[in-house]
């Protein structure tokens, strides 16, 4: 069974509503509530999984993956999922229509000067800024879930990975079920509170949902701005793995045999603005050692070498800045430090 409804997320100054579409598969239904559609699940309706994409409008492969998943769940044929959804799956292919229309990571300051990035204001506020209201509208549905998948997309030079909360067995299980070769563990406990405050991560959907006891994973598929078949395939198969893990589809997810590492610790940042040239031959997935040279930042006008970037730890290269123009503080190379397990 499949149902789809429009959801008004907020209103622009002109009064024009910002709308998106919510899809529901399986046992649940969307019913009209006082503030718009709400999720109604029978008492014996089984588990609920919520998945969304395109919080950041240039990150389109998650949206394409949810379309492909829709086709497999609702059609017959060689590629169809040969089973009914035993529970409820809720998907929102375009979580932020404003950034989607602009092919952008954020909205203009004129629309939300406080929270230009929607993924910094969860669980939202129905009386708050534009993005806070949009997050609050989606949170009404997302907070009813037993598991959450927040699909994102990185740069072309980024190793596909999934981020989860460290030392949380349910989050780890969800991440393994999604099936990326690399899992990045977010800080947990008191350490997490300090890191989230320092990096401004406290308002991420992953953080808000996990704090409410909802296991959550954030897959980062490769390639922003373009639909890439390999990235879409990874998203579809990852979602099917999650649905099997949560018992919405029969069978078990494929056994996971990848690498778990720490998230956000080994980012080599630009000490100054300029042009960055990565070390010849450096690729995502490479193993590097502390002190290893990763590239050079030059002054494009004077040709002066401003910085020799080096790894600050042993680990796995999971991102490289291939767009050469960099600003001070931006990430040049991401190095994930393996977790001792």
For each residue, the residues with C-beta under 8 A, 3 or more apart:
1: 25 26 27 84 85
2: 23 24 25 70 73 74
3: 23 24 29 30
4: 21 22 23 24
5: 21 22 24 30 37
6: 19 20 21 22 37
7: 19 20 21 22 36 37 92 137 138 141
8: 11 17 18 19 36 137
9: 17 18 19 20 97 133 134 137 138
10: 17 18 130 133 134 137
11: 8 15 16 17 18
12: 15 16 17 18 111
13:
14:
15: 11 12
16: 11 12
17: 8 9 10 11 12
18: 8 9 10 11 12 97 98 130 134
19: 6 7 8 9 97
20: 6 7 9 92 93 94 95 97
21: 4 5 6 7 92 93 94
22: 4 5 6 7 30 37 90 91 92 141
23: 2 3 4 66 70 90 91 92 93
24: 2 3 4 5 28 29 30 39 88 89 90
25: 1 2 73 74 85 88 89 90 91
26: 1 45 46 84 85 86 87 88 89 248
27: 1 41 42 45 46 85 86 87 88
28: 24 39 40 41 42 45 48 88 90
29: 3 24 39 40 41
30: 3 5 22 24 37 38 39 40
31: 37 38 39 40
32: 36 37 38
33: 36 37 38 140
34:
35: 126 137 140
36: 7 8 32 33 137 140
37: 5 6 7 22 30 31 32 33 141
38: 30 31 32 33 140 141
39: 24 28 29 30 31 48 88 90 140 141 144
40: 28 29 30 31
41: 27 28 29 45 48 88 144
42: 27 28 45
43:
44:
45: 26 27 28 41 42 48 87 88
46: 26 27 86 87 88 247 248
47: 87 88 146 147 246 247 248
48: 28 39 41 45 87 88 89 90 144 145 146 147
49: 87 88 89 90 145 146 147 148 149 242 243 246 248
50: 90 91 92 141 142 144 145 147 148 149
51: 66 89 90 91 92 148 149 150 151 239 242
52: 55 62 91 92 93 95 138 142 149 150 151 205
53: 59 62 63 65 66 91 92 93 94 95 151 152
54: 57 59 60 62 63 93 94 95 96 99 100 151
55: 52 59 95 96 99 118 119 150 152 205
56: 59 96 99 104 105 106 117 118 119 152 153
57: 54 60 94 96 97 98 99 100 101 102 103 104 105
58: 99 103 104 105 153 224 225
59: 53 54 55 56 62 151 152 153 221 224
60: 54 57 63 64 100 153 224 225 226 227
61: 64 65 151 153 221 222 223 227 228 231 232 235
62: 52 53 54 59 65 66 93 151 152 153 219 221 235
63: 53 54 60 66 67 93 94 100 151
64: 60 61 67 68 227 232 235
65: 53 61 62 68 69 151 221 231 232 234 235 236 238 239
66: 23 51 53 62 63 69 70 91 93 151 235 239
67: 63 64 70 71 93
68: 64 65 71 72 232 235 236
69: 65 66 72 73 91 235 236 239 240
70: 2 23 66 67 73 74 91
71: 67 68 74 75 79 80
72: 68 69 75 79 80 81 236 240
73: 2 25 69 70 80 81 85 89
74: 2 25 70 71
75: 71 72 79 80
76: 80
77: 80
78:
79: 71 72 75
80: 71 72 73 75 76 77
81: 72 73 240 249
82:
83: 86 249 250
84: 1 26
85: 1 25 26 27 73 88 89 243 248 249
86: 26 27 46 83 247 248 249 250
87: 26 27 45 46 47 48 49 246 247 248
88: 24 25 26 27 28 39 41 45 46 47 48 49 85 248
89: 24 25 26 48 49 51 73 85 243 248
90: 22 23 24 25 28 39 48 49 50 51 141 142 145
91: 22 23 25 50 51 52 53 66 69 70
92: 7 20 21 22 23 50 51 52 53 95 138 141
93: 20 21 23 52 53 54 62 63 66 67
94: 20 21 53 54 57 63 97 100
95: 20 52 53 54 55 92 118 134 138
96: 54 55 56 57 99 100 107 118 131 134
97: 9 18 19 20 57 94 100 101
98: 18 57 101 102 107 111 130
99: 54 55 56 57 58 96 102 103 104 105 106 107 118
100: 54 57 60 63 94 96 97 103
101: 57 97 98
102: 57 98 99 107 108
103: 57 58 99 100 225
104: 56 57 58 99 107
105: 56 57 58 99 117
106: 56 99 116 117
107: 96 98 99 102 104 111 112 116 118 130 131
108: 102 111 116
109: 112 113 116
110: 113
111: 12 98 107 108 116 130
112: 107 109 115 116 129 130 131
113: 109 110 116 129
114: 129
115: 112 118 120 121 129 130 131 132 203
116: 106 107 108 109 111 112 113 131
117: 56 105 106 120 121 131
118: 55 56 95 96 99 107 115 121 131 134 135
119: 55 56 122 150 203 204 205
120: 115 117 200 201 203 204
121: 115 117 118 124 125 128 129 131 132 135 203
122: 119 135 139 203 204 205 207 208 209
123: 135 136 139 143 208 212
124: 121 128 131 132 133 134 135 136 137 138 139
125: 121 128 129 132 133 135 136
126: 35 133 136 137
127: 133
128: 121 124 125 132 133 136
129: 112 113 114 115 121 125 132 133
130: 10 18 98 107 111 112 115 133 134
131: 96 107 112 115 116 117 118 121 124 134 135
132: 115 121 124 125 128 129 135 136
133: 9 10 124 125 126 127 128 129 130 136 137
134: 9 10 18 95 96 118 124 130 131 137 138
135: 118 121 122 123 124 125 131 132 138 139 205
136: 123 124 125 126 128 132 133 139 140
137: 7 8 9 10 35 36 124 126 133 134 140
138: 7 9 52 92 95 124 134 135 141 142
139: 122 123 124 135 136 142 143 208
140: 33 35 36 38 39 136 137 143 144
141: 7 22 37 38 39 50 90 92 138 144 145
142: 50 52 90 138 139 145 148 205 209 214
143: 123 139 140 209 212 214
144: 39 41 48 50 140 141
145: 48 49 50 90 141 142 148 209 214
146: 47 48 49 214 215 246
147: 47 48 49 50 170 174 214 215 216 242 246
148: 49 50 51 142 145 205 206 209 214 215 216 217
149: 49 50 51 52 174 178 216 217 218 219 238 239 242
150: 51 52 55 119 205 206 216 217 218 219
151: 51 52 53 54 59 61 62 63 65 66 218 219 221 235
152: 53 55 56 59 62 218 219 220 221
153: 56 58 59 60 61 62 220 221 222 223 224 231
154: 158 160 220 221 222 223 224 319
155: 158 222 223 224 319 321 322 323
156: 222 223 224 322
157: 284 319 320 321 322
158: 154 155 161 220 222 284 318 319 320 334
159: 181 182 222 284 285 316 317 318 319
160: 154 180 181 182 219 220 221 222 231 234
161: 158 180 181 182 183 184 219 220 318 336
162: 175 178 180 182 183 184 217 218 219 220 238
163: 175 183 184 185 186 206 217 218 219 220 263
164: 168 171 172 174 175 183 184 185 186 216 217 218
165: 168 171 185 186 188 192 206 210 216
166: 185 186 187 188 262 339
167: 188 189
168: 164 165 171 172 188 210 215
169: 172 173
170: 147 173 174 215
171: 164 165 168 174 175 210 215 216 217
172: 164 168 169 175 176 183 185
173: 169 170 176 177 215 245
174: 147 149 164 170 171 177 178 215 216 217 242 245
175: 162 163 164 171 172 178 180 183 217
176: 172 173 179 183 253 256
177: 173 174 238 241 242 244 245 246 253 256
178: 149 162 174 175 217 219 238 239 241 242
179: 176 237 238 241 253 254 256
180: 160 161 162 175 183 219 234 238 258
181: 159 160 161 258 259
182: 159 160 161 162 258 259 260 261 316 318 336
183: 161 162 163 164 172 175 176 180 258 259 260 261
184: 161 162 163 164 260 261 262 263 264 318 336
185: 163 164 165 166 172 260 261 262 263 339
186: 163 164 165 166 192 195 206 207 263 264
187: 166 191 192 194 195 196 263 264
188: 165 166 167 168 191 192
189: 167 192 193
190: 193 194
191: 187 188 194 195
192: 165 186 187 188 189 195 196 207
193: 189 190 196 197 202
194: 187 190 191 197 198
195: 186 187 191 192 198 199 201 264
196: 187 192 193 199 200 201 202 204 207
197: 193 194 200 202
198: 194 195
199: 195 196 264
200: 120 196 197 203
201: 120 195 196 204 207
202: 193 196 197 207
203: 115 119 120 121 122 200 207 208
204: 119 120 122 196 201 207 208 218
205: 52 55 119 122 135 142 148 150 208 209 216 218
206: 148 150 163 165 186 209 210 216 217 218
207: 122 186 192 196 201 202 203 204 210 211
208: 122 123 139 203 204 205 211 212
209: 122 142 143 145 148 205 206 212 214 216
210: 165 168 171 206 207 213 214 215 216
211: 207 208
212: 123 143 208 209
213: 210
214: 142 143 145 146 147 148 209 210
215: 146 147 148 168 170 171 173 174 210
216: 147 148 149 150 164 165 171 174 205 206 209 210
217: 148 149 150 162 163 164 171 174 175 178 206 242
218: 149 150 151 152 162 163 164 204 205 206
219: 62 149 150 151 152 160 161 162 163 178 180 234 235 238
220: 152 153 154 158 160 161 162 163
221: 59 61 62 65 151 152 153 154 160 231 232 234 235
222: 61 153 154 155 156 158 159 160 228 230 231 234
223: 61 153 154 155 156 226 228 231
224: 58 59 60 153 154 155 156
225: 58 60 103
226: 60 223
227: 60 61 64 231 232
228: 61 222 223 231 232
229: 232 233
230: 222 233 234
231: 61 65 153 160 221 222 223 227 228 234 235
232: 61 64 65 68 221 227 228 229 235 236
233: 229 230 236 237
234: 65 160 180 219 221 222 230 231 237 238
235: 61 62 64 65 66 68 69 151 219 221 231 232 238 239
236: 65 68 69 72 232 233 239 240
237: 179 233 234 240 241
238: 65 149 162 177 178 179 180 219 234 235 241 242
239: 51 65 66 69 149 178 235 236 242 243
240: 69 72 81 236 237 243 244 249 253
241: 177 178 179 237 238 244 245 253 254
242: 49 51 147 149 174 177 178 217 238 239 245 246 253
243: 49 85 89 239 240 246 248 249
244: 177 240 241 247 248 249 250 251 252 253
245: 173 174 177 241 242 252 253
246: 47 49 87 146 147 177 242 243
247: 46 47 86 87 244
248: 26 46 47 49 85 86 87 88 89 243 244
249: 81 83 85 86 240 243 244
250: 83 86 244
251: 244
252: 244 245
253: 176 177 179 240 241 242 244 245 256
254: 179 241
255:
256: 176 177 179 253
257:
258: 180 181 182 183
259: 181 182 183 316 336 338
260: 182 183 184 185 338 339 341
261: 182 183 184 185 315 316 318 336 337 338 339
262: 166 184 185 265 266 336 337 338 339
263: 163 184 185 186 187 336
264: 184 186 187 195 199 267
265: 262 313 336 337
266: 262 311 312 313 315 334 335 336 337
267: 264 331 333 334 335
268: 294 309 310 311 312 331 332 333 334 335
269: 329 330 331 332
270: 273 274 276 297 307 309 326 327 328 329 330 331 332
271: 297 306 307 328
272: 297 306 307 328
273: 270 326 327 328
274: 270 297 298 299 300 306 307 325 326
275: 297 298 300 324 325 326
276: 270 295 296 297 309 321 324 325 326 332
277: 295 296 297 298 324
278: 282 294 295 320 321 322 332 333
279: 282 293 294 295
280:
281:
282: 278 279 286 294 295 317 320 333
283: 286 317 320
284: 157 158 159 317 318 319 320
285: 159 316 317 318
286: 282 283 316 317
287: 314 315 316 317
288: 292 294 311 314 315 316 317 335
289: 292 311 314
290: 311 312 313 314
291: 310 311
292: 288 289 310 311
293: 279 308 309 310
294: 268 278 279 282 288 309 310 311 317 332 333
295: 276 277 278 279 282 308 309 332 333
296: 276 277 305 307 308 309
297: 270 271 272 274 275 276 277 305 306 307 309 326 332
298: 274 275 277 303 304 305 306
299: 274 302 303 304 306
300: 274 275 303
301:
302: 299
303: 298 299 300
304: 298 299
305: 296 297 298 308
306: 271 272 274 297 298 299
307: 270 271 272 274 296 297
308: 293 295 296 305
309: 268 270 276 293 294 295 296 297 332 333
310: 268 291 292 293 294
311: 266 268 288 289 290 291 292 294 314 315 333 335
312: 266 268 290 335
313: 265 266 290 335 337
314: 287 288 289 290 311 337 338
315: 261 266 287 288 311 335 336 337 338
316: 159 182 259 261 285 286 287 288 335 336 338
317: 159 282 283 284 285 286 287 288 294 320 333 334 335
318: 158 159 161 182 184 261 284 285 334 335 336
319: 154 155 157 158 159 284 331 333 334
320: 157 158 278 282 283 284 317 332 333 334
321: 155 157 276 278 324 326 330 331 332 333
322: 155 156 157 278
323: 155 326
324: 275 276 277 321
325: 274 275 276
326: 270 273 274 275 276 297 321 323 330 332
327: 270 273 330
328: 270 271 272 273
329: 269 270
330: 269 270 321 326 327
331: 267 268 269 270 319 321 334
332: 268 269 270 276 278 294 295 297 309 320 321 326
333: 267 268 278 282 294 295 309 311 317 319 320 321
334: 158 266 267 268 317 318 319 320 331
335: 266 267 268 288 311 312 313 315 316 317 318
336: 161 182 184 259 261 262 263 265 266 315 316 318
337: 261 262 265 266 313 314 315
338: 259 260 261 262 314 315 316
339: 166 185 260 261 262
340:
341: 260
